[in-house]
Amino acid sequence: MRTPDEDLLQHELAVMEGILESKEQYRKIVKAAIAQWVRDLQAGHIQMQTVADLERLIELDIRLQRDSM
């Protein structure tokens, strides 16, 4: 039989696993958005004044990576 502390630890581990899996999925979305942004820029669909969107995507990707360490 497990103690309440062991149950709590098991629950916290499950929650952390879920968070890490979500972050991994978010990084895939962010990386795809960055790749699409670059393709649109190369195709001339994006003007350089919209670089703030790319900066936000890159900052989000870095934050997600940092949080995973």
N, CA, C and O atoms as CSV, one atom per row, in Angstrom:
chain,resi,resn,atom,element,x,y,z
A,1,MET,N,N,0.845,-1.180,0.000
A,1,MET,CA,C,0.000,0.000,0.000
A,1,MET,C,C,0.892,1.245,0.000
A,1,MET,O,O,1.884,1.317,0.724
A,2,ARG,N,N,0.516,2.215,-0.824
A,2,ARG,CA,C,1.315,3.435,-0.909
A,2,ARG,C,C,0.873,4.444,0.137
A,2,ARG,O,O,-0.277,4.469,0.577
A,3,THR,N,N,1.825,5.263,0.512
A,3,THR,CA,C,1.529,6.322,1.476
A,3,THR,C,C,0.938,7.518,0.733
A,3,THR,O,O,1.075,7.611,-0.487
A,4,PRO,N,N,0.281,8.438,1.452
A,4,PRO,CA,C,-0.238,9.649,0.812
A,4,PRO,C,C,0.865,10.445,0.114
A,4,PRO,O,O,0.621,11.042,-0.934
A,5,ASP,N,N,2.067,10.463,0.676
A,5,ASP,CA,C,3.185,11.169,0.048
A,5,ASP,C,C,3.554,10.530,-1.287
A,5,ASP,O,O,3.852,11.227,-2.257
A,6,GLU,N,N,3.531,9.208,-1.327
A,6,GLU,CA,C,3.841,8.511,-2.575
A,6,GLU,C,C,2.767,8.774,-3.621
A,6,GLU,O,O,3.075,8.945,-4.801
A,7,ASP,N,N,1.517,8.806,-3.196
A,7,ASP,CA,C,0.420,9.114,-4.113
A,7,ASP,C,C,0.569,10.526,-4.677
A,7,ASP,O,O,0.373,10.750,-5.871
A,8,LEU,N,N,0.917,11.471,-3.810
A,8,LEU,CA,C,1.100,12.848,-4.238
A,8,LEU,C,C,2.253,12.951,-5.225
A,8,LEU,O,O,2.144,13.638,-6.241
A,9,LEU,N,N,3.336,12.285,-4.939
A,9,LEU,CA,C,4.495,12.296,-5.832
A,9,LEU,C,C,4.133,11.687,-7.185
A,9,LEU,O,O,4.515,12.215,-8.229
A,10,GLN,N,N,3.408,10.593,-7.165
A,10,GLN,CA,C,2.980,9.940,-8.407
A,10,GLN,C,C,2.097,10.881,-9.222
A,10,GLN,O,O,2.237,10.964,-10.442
A,11,HIS,N,N,1.199,11.579,-8.559
A,11,HIS,CA,C,0.325,12.544,-9.234
A,11,HIS,C,C,1.142,13.685,-9.846
A,11,HIS,O,O,0.913,14.071,-10.992
A,12,GLU,N,N,2.091,14.221,-9.082
A,12,GLU,CA,C,2.927,15.325,-9.568
A,12,GLU,C,C,3.761,14.888,-10.771
A,12,GLU,O,O,3.958,15.667,-11.704
A,13,LEU,N,N,4.246,13.660,-10.754
A,13,LEU,CA,C,4.999,13.141,-11.898
A,13,LEU,C,C,4.112,13.034,-13.137
A,13,LEU,O,O,4.541,13.363,-14.243
A,14,ALA,N,N,2.898,12.582,-12.955
A,14,ALA,CA,C,1.969,12.468,-14.075
A,14,ALA,C,C,1.646,13.847,-14.654
A,14,ALA,O,O,1.574,14.015,-15.871
A,15,VAL,N,N,1.453,14.828,-13.775
A,15,VAL,CA,C,1.167,16.187,-14.239
A,15,VAL,C,C,2.355,16.739,-15.024
A,15,VAL,O,O,2.173,17.326,-16.091
A,16,MET,N,N,3.570,16.554,-14.501
A,16,MET,CA,C,4.771,17.043,-15.184
A,16,MET,C,C,4.949,16.367,-16.539
A,16,MET,O,O,5.352,17.016,-17.504
A,17,GLU,N,N,4.657,15.085,-16.620
A,17,GLU,CA,C,4.727,14.374,-17.893
A,17,GLU,C,C,3.787,14.996,-18.901
A,17,GLU,O,O,4.156,15.200,-20.058
A,18,GLY,N,N,2.573,15.298,-18.471
A,18,GLY,CA,C,1.591,15.924,-19.346
A,18,GLY,C,C,2.042,17.292,-19.824
A,18,GLY,O,O,1.861,17.638,-20.991
A,19,ILE,N,N,2.626,18.067,-18.929
A,19,ILE,CA,C,3.116,19.394,-19.289
A,19,ILE,C,C,4.244,19.288,-20.313
A,19,ILE,O,O,4.268,20.028,-21.297
A,20,LEU,N,N,5.168,18.375,-20.080
A,20,LEU,CA,C,6.287,18.205,-21.015
A,20,LEU,C,C,5.806,17.755,-22.391
A,20,LEU,O,O,6.324,18.209,-23.411
A,21,GLU,N,N,4.822,16.868,-22.422
A,21,GLU,CA,C,4.259,16.427,-23.702
A,21,GLU,C,C,3.588,17.592,-24.422
A,21,GLU,O,O,3.728,17.736,-25.637
A,22,SER,N,N,2.862,18.421,-23.680
A,22,SER,CA,C,2.210,19.585,-24.287
A,22,SER,C,C,3.241,20.549,-24.850
A,22,SER,O,O,3.073,21.058,-25.958
A,23,LYS,N,N,4.303,20.804,-24.104
A,23,LYS,CA,C,5.341,21.721,-24.579
A,23,LYS,C,C,5.979,21.194,-25.857
A,23,LYS,O,O,6.289,21.961,-26.769
A,24,GLU,N,N,6.172,19.889,-25.916
A,24,GLU,CA,C,6.743,19.282,-27.118
A,24,GLU,C,C,5.827,19.530,-28.317
A,24,GLU,O,O,6.298,19.846,-29.409
A,25,GLN,N,N,4.531,19.385,-28.110
A,25,GLN,CA,C,3.571,19.643,-29.189
A,25,GLN,C,C,3.563,21.126,-29.573
A,25,GLN,O,O,3.503,21.458,-30.757
A,26,TYR,N,N,3.621,22.010,-28.586
A,26,TYR,CA,C,3.654,23.446,-28.866
A,26,TYR,C,C,4.887,23.807,-29.680
A,26,TYR,O,O,4.810,24.629,-30.593
A,27,ARG,N,N,6.034,23.192,-29.352
A,27,ARG,CA,C,7.263,23.475,-30.107
A,27,ARG,C,C,7.104,23.049,-31.552
A,27,ARG,O,O,7.597,23.738,-32.446
A,28,LYS,N,N,6.435,21.939,-31.812
A,28,LYS,CA,C,6.205,21.501,-33.189
A,28,LYS,C,C,5.371,22.532,-33.935
A,28,LYS,O,O,5.646,22.839,-35.095
A,29,ILE,N,N,4.356,23.065,-33.272
A,29,ILE,CA,C,3.496,24.075,-33.894
A,29,ILE,C,C,4.288,25.346,-34.179
A,29,ILE,O,O,4.183,25.920,-35.263
A,30,VAL,N,N,5.078,25.782,-33.205
A,30,VAL,CA,C,5.875,27.005,-33.364
A,30,VAL,C,C,6.894,26.822,-34.493
A,30,VAL,O,O,7.069,27.718,-35.318
A,31,LYS,N,N,7.562,25.675,-34.532
A,31,LYS,CA,C,8.554,25.432,-35.583
A,31,LYS,C,C,7.891,25.430,-36.959
A,31,LYS,O,O,8.460,25.949,-37.919
A,32,ALA,N,N,6.703,24.856,-37.063
A,32,ALA,CA,C,5.983,24.854,-38.340
A,32,ALA,C,C,5.583,26.280,-38.732
A,32,ALA,O,O,5.651,26.647,-39.905
A,33,ALA,N,N,5.166,27.078,-37.747
A,33,ALA,CA,C,4.781,28.462,-38.027
A,33,ALA,C,C,5.991,29.272,-38.489
A,33,ALA,O,O,5.876,30.088,-39.404
A,34,ILE,N,N,7.142,29.055,-37.867
A,34,ILE,CA,C,8.360,29.749,-38.287
A,34,ILE,C,C,8.726,29.356,-39.720
A,34,ILE,O,O,9.058,30.215,-40.536
A,35,ALA,N,N,8.664,28.082,-40.017
A,35,ALA,CA,C,8.986,27.615,-41.372
A,35,ALA,C,C,8.031,28.228,-42.399
A,35,ALA,O,O,8.457,28.628,-43.483
A,36,GLN,N,N,6.745,28.303,-42.059
A,36,GLN,CA,C,5.764,28.903,-42.967
A,36,GLN,C,C,6.046,30.386,-43.145
A,36,GLN,O,O,5.934,30.906,-44.255
A,37,TRP,N,N,6.410,31.074,-42.066
A,37,TRP,CA,C,6.719,32.500,-42.125
A,37,TRP,C,C,7.883,32.725,-43.083
A,37,TRP,O,O,7.840,33.633,-43.914
A,38,VAL,N,N,8.923,31.901,-42.970
A,38,VAL,CA,C,10.090,32.038,-43.846
A,38,VAL,C,C,9.694,31.788,-45.299
A,38,VAL,O,O,10.129,32.519,-46.189
A,39,ARG,N,N,8.883,30.776,-45.548
A,39,ARG,CA,C,8.423,30.496,-46.923
A,39,ARG,C,C,7.631,31.679,-47.475
A,39,ARG,O,O,7.818,32.075,-48.625
A,40,ASP,N,N,6.749,32.240,-46.652
A,40,ASP,CA,C,5.957,33.395,-47.095
A,40,ASP,C,C,6.842,34.602,-47.370
A,40,ASP,O,O,6.597,35.348,-48.317
A,41,LEU,N,N,7.870,34.799,-46.547
A,41,LEU,CA,C,8.808,35.901,-46.766
A,41,LEU,C,C,9.550,35.704,-48.085
A,41,LEU,O,O,9.676,36.637,-48.879
A,42,GLN,N,N,10.039,34.485,-48.314
A,42,GLN,CA,C,10.775,34.198,-49.542
A,42,GLN,C,C,9.899,34.352,-50.775
A,42,GLN,O,O,10.385,34.721,-51.844
A,43,ALA,N,N,8.603,34.068,-50.629
A,43,ALA,CA,C,7.680,34.186,-51.758
A,43,ALA,C,C,7.213,35.628,-51.971
A,43,ALA,O,O,6.516,35.922,-52.942
A,44,GLY,N,N,7.599,36.521,-51.063
A,44,GLY,CA,C,7.209,37.922,-51.205
A,44,GLY,C,C,5.844,38.250,-50.628
A,44,GLY,O,O,5.327,39.345,-50.851
A,45,HIS,N,N,5.251,37.316,-49.888
A,45,HIS,CA,C,3.931,37.553,-49.295
A,45,HIS,C,C,4.012,38.353,-47.998
A,45,HIS,O,O,3.005,38.870,-47.514
A,46,ILE,N,N,5.207,38.449,-47.446
A,46,ILE,CA,C,5.404,39.153,-46.176
A,46,ILE,C,C,6.414,40.274,-46.402
A,46,ILE,O,O,7.459,40.072,-47.019
A,47,GLN,N,N,6.089,41.431,-45.903
A,47,GLN,CA,C,7.008,42.560,-45.965
A,47,GLN,C,C,7.829,42.589,-44.680
A,47,GLN,O,O,7.387,42.070,-43.656
A,48,MET,N,N,8.987,43.172,-44.719
A,48,MET,CA,C,9.882,43.171,-43.578
A,48,MET,C,C,9.322,43.893,-42.355
A,48,MET,O,O,9.834,43.685,-41.256
A,49,GLN,N,N,8.303,44.725,-42.493
A,49,GLN,CA,C,7.756,45.400,-41.314
A,49,GLN,C,C,6.970,44.440,-40.417
A,49,GLN,O,O,6.565,44.822,-39.319
A,50,THR,N,N,6.755,43.231,-40.856
A,50,THR,CA,C,6.022,42.265,-40.038
A,50,THR,C,C,6.960,41.311,-39.289
A,50,THR,O,O,6.539,40.243,-38.844
A,51,VAL,N,N,8.205,41.695,-39.156
A,51,VAL,CA,C,9.184,40.850,-38.489
A,51,VAL,C,C,8.814,40.593,-37.025
A,51,VAL,O,O,9.251,39.599,-36.446
A,52,ALA,N,N,8.022,41.470,-36.429
A,52,ALA,CA,C,7.629,41.295,-35.021
A,52,ALA,C,C,6.940,39.946,-34.809
A,52,ALA,O,O,7.108,39.329,-33.757
A,53,ASP,N,N,6.176,39.487,-35.784
A,53,ASP,CA,C,5.526,38.176,-35.655
A,53,ASP,C,C,6.570,37.064,-35.559
A,53,ASP,O,O,6.446,36.161,-34.732
A,54,LEU,N,N,7.588,37.132,-36.399
A,54,LEU,CA,C,8.649,36.127,-36.359
A,54,LEU,C,C,9.387,36.199,-35.030
A,54,LEU,O,O,9.701,35.168,-34.435
A,55,GLU,N,N,9.663,37.407,-34.564
A,55,GLU,CA,C,10.350,37.562,-33.277
A,55,GLU,C,C,9.552,36.913,-32.155
A,55,GLU,O,O,10.122,36.238,-31.297
A,56,ARG,N,N,8.240,37.111,-32.155
A,56,ARG,CA,C,7.397,36.499,-31.117
A,56,ARG,C,C,7.459,34.984,-31.188
A,56,ARG,O,O,7.539,34.314,-30.158
A,57,LEU,N,N,7.422,34.434,-32.413
A,57,LEU,CA,C,7.503,32.981,-32.570
A,57,LEU,C,C,8.840,32.448,-32.063
A,57,LEU,O,O,8.889,31.426,-31.378
A,58,ILE,N,N,9.912,33.138,-32.398
A,58,ILE,CA,C,11.237,32.701,-31.963
A,58,ILE,C,C,11.349,32.788,-30.441
A,58,ILE,O,O,11.876,31.876,-29.804
A,59,GLU,N,N,10.858,33.880,-29.861
A,59,GLU,CA,C,10.898,34.021,-28.399
A,59,GLU,C,C,10.096,32.913,-27.722
A,59,GLU,O,O,10.518,32.368,-26.703
A,60,LEU,N,N,8.940,32.584,-28.293
A,60,LEU,CA,C,8.130,31.509,-27.725
A,60,LEU,C,C,8.868,30.181,-27.812
A,60,LEU,O,O,8.865,29.406,-26.856
A,61,ASP,N,N,9.498,29.914,-28.948
A,61,ASP,CA,C,10.250,28.671,-29.109
A,61,ASP,C,C,11.389,28.590,-28.099
A,61,ASP,O,O,11.610,27.538,-27.500
A,62,ILE,N,N,12.110,29.686,-27.905
A,62,ILE,CA,C,13.212,29.706,-26.935
A,62,ILE,C,C,12.686,29.485,-25.527
A,62,ILE,O,O,13.280,28.737,-24.751
A,63,ARG,N,N,11.570,30.134,-25.192
A,63,ARG,CA,C,10.994,29.965,-23.862
A,63,ARG,C,C,10.591,28.512,-23.627
A,63,ARG,O,O,10.832,27.960,-22.553
A,64,LEU,N,N,9.981,27.901,-24.633
A,64,LEU,CA,C,9.573,26.497,-24.500
A,64,LEU,C,C,10.788,25.589,-24.333
A,64,LEU,O,O,10.749,24.635,-23.556
A,65,GLN,N,N,11.861,25.883,-25.058
A,65,GLN,CA,C,13.074,25.081,-24.915
A,65,GLN,C,C,13.689,25.262,-23.539
A,65,GLN,O,O,14.103,24.288,-22.909
A,66,ARG,N,N,13.752,26.496,-23.070
A,66,ARG,CA,C,14.358,26.783,-21.764
A,66,ARG,C,C,13.576,26.100,-20.650
A,66,ARG,O,O,14.163,25.551,-19.718
A,67,ASP,N,N,12.253,26.137,-20.749
A,67,ASP,CA,C,11.416,25.512,-19.729
A,67,ASP,C,C,11.577,23.998,-19.692
A,67,ASP,O,O,11.280,23.363,-18.680
A,68,SER,N,N,12.047,23.417,-20.795
A,68,SER,CA,C,12.199,21.966,-20.859
A,68,SER,C,C,13.467,21.473,-20.186
A,68,SER,O,O,13.622,20.273,-19.955
A,69,MET,N,N,14.369,22.380,-19.872
A,69,MET,CA,C,15.657,21.975,-19.280
A,69,MET,C,C,15.514,21.672,-17.821
A,69,MET,O,O,16.493,21.317,-17.165
